[in-house]
Amino acid sequence: MKRIEAIIRSDKLNKVVEALKKENVGGLSVYKTRGRGAGERPLVRGSRGTTQYTADFNTCETVMTVVDDSKVDSIVAAITIAARTGEKGDGKIFVTNVEKTYDISLVQEGSMT
């Protein structure tokens, strides 16, 4: 099994989630993240609106799912198509190995020792 994590622009989240639904992904997690990469960081106004500065981080979304090895290429392609704008800062996709998974509701007490 593989864990796929995609860090994407916030405005592309709905498109990516829809693309993953079409690929029949069973489950996913989404969380807000802040990061610093190649994309331009936004200008932020001071509390009184009189000053501006460049934010240290971009606000983005991370979408994470775990899939069978055979689905990795189609999932990565779906995310890429849905998230791409063609500009710097579109995001990153990470694919890592998953050695084991446990469904918490199915693990019997004492069976992990």
PyMOL commands that set and color helices and strands:
alter all, ss='L'
color gray80, all
select helices_A, chain A and resi 10-22+69-83
alter helices_A, ss='H'
color red, helices_A
select strands_A, chain A and resi 2-9+29-35+43-45+52-54+58-67+91-97
alter strands_A, ss='S'
color yellow, strands_A
deselect
rebuild
show_as cartoon
